[in-house]
Amino acid sequence: MSATPRSPGRPLLFLTIPVGLLLASFALDGRAGQDPAAAPPHAAGDSCLRCHEPLVEMIARSVPHAPAAQGECTGCHAPHAARYEHMLNKRERALCFSCHADEVLSFQTGSVHTPIRKGECTGCHEVHGSEHSGLLVTEGNELCFTCHEHKLAQKAFTTVHEPFVEGECLDCHAAHNSPHESQLMSPADSLCRLCHEPTDENLVDAHQGIPVGGTRCLDCHDAHASTTGALLLPFTHEPFAEGMCDGCHLVDSDNPQVPVATGARLCKLCHREVPRPSDTLVHDPVAEGNCGACHVAHAGKVAKLLVAAPRQTCLKCHAEVEQRRKAARTAHPVRVENGSCTICHQPHSSTEEHMLTSGGIRTCLACHEDMRHGHPLGSDRIDPRTGEGITCVTCHDPHGTDFPYQLRGDQSRGLCLECHIGGGAAHGGDER
């Protein structure tokens, strides 16, 4: 029988205590055979707490985490080695759900709070003990503001929503997830009506006597705070802001919500310049009289009363442009705030192809004023493929291509040969 190899520098130990004596020693232990439920708190976790003393105070708080209070440290932590931070048995999300399994499916549907979506439960909850219900790190707006700190400045705005300034976020929002936008407890308009009854005389008077039942409150009001009165959104339609409802509505009729005209006819009572009569190209929504495709009627969060940020407003209909830009090898960089499409394109009407602001050359030179190149451009330099004058967009597609510099073809040869074969028609003379 070969001897067990011994590690260098370590003595060889022999177990000489009889098994019977070991069993007797356990029998003499006052806790041997005791019902685990009757064991004192932390009995199983005493070994851990001898080193992790700060946890003793945490577990003693008014709301302890059950596994910690019961000394079940190894329910969450590996005693010797682990692949996860804090010696956890699993990743944070999976570990929490191993006990809170009922929430797994629920927390994956609807509008989900960002920490939940990322599996960061400890962003809001303590893991050993807390002085706040639900093991929260802290309470009220203080907890919400640890992530939503940009909202703090709104507390000093001209008008503030009472639940917001008093830290009652959960009156309107669900903490984990909700079937409604922004984790609202119920649809926005239904939620507003819990406190603001549409038939209330003060509410009716504030709206010039026009009934507001069935309207969308957040179309005009900010739910948290505003720099204007009555929690109005920052950009307002002038007639609306001045209380001139009769400019658009039949306020003296039995149905004061009804507009005096419909569609673009209503807007053109004031905005007669859209589209410009001299323009030959008209944006489809304008031609269809659908001003509401891009603009809101009363108040909004974006200048010019756009339904969203300029770029997002355009991409609602022109999503393929963004898809092409993302898939392209090279694309025009979006360098301007919000990447406004109106830097190059007219939003309502134009005399230029593709609704450009000033043609396929001047539009580009507005930004690329130092551009130097040897290729001839202009209406007297004809593209033999189209019979039109050569511009920057003859060779470049600003939205994106698979070639360098947003070129429409291979710059080494292929793109040039589309025009320069045989007669050199693009130059108006022989090619040598």
Secondary structure, DSSP 8 states (H G I E B T S, - for coil): -------TT-------S-HHHHHHHHHHSTTTT--GGGS-TTTTTHHHHTT-THHHHHHTSSEE-HHHHTT-GGGTB-SS--SSGGGBSS-HHHHHHTT-GGGTTGGGSSEE-HHHHHT-GGGTB-SSEESSGGGBSS-HHHHHTTT-GGGGGGGGSSEE-HHHHTT-GGGTB-SSEESSGGGBSS-HHHHHHTTS-TT-HHHHHHTTT---TTS-GGGTB-SSEESSGGGB-SEE-HHHHTT-GGGTB-TTSS-TTSBSS-HHHHHTTT-TTSS-TT-SEE-HHHHTT-GGGTB-SSEESSGGGBSS-HHHHHHTT-HHHHHHHHHSSB-----SGGG-GGGTB-SSEESSGGGBSSHHHHHHHTT-TT----S--EEEEE-TTTSSEE-HHHHB-TT-BSSGGGBSS-TTTHHHHTT-SSS-GGGTS---
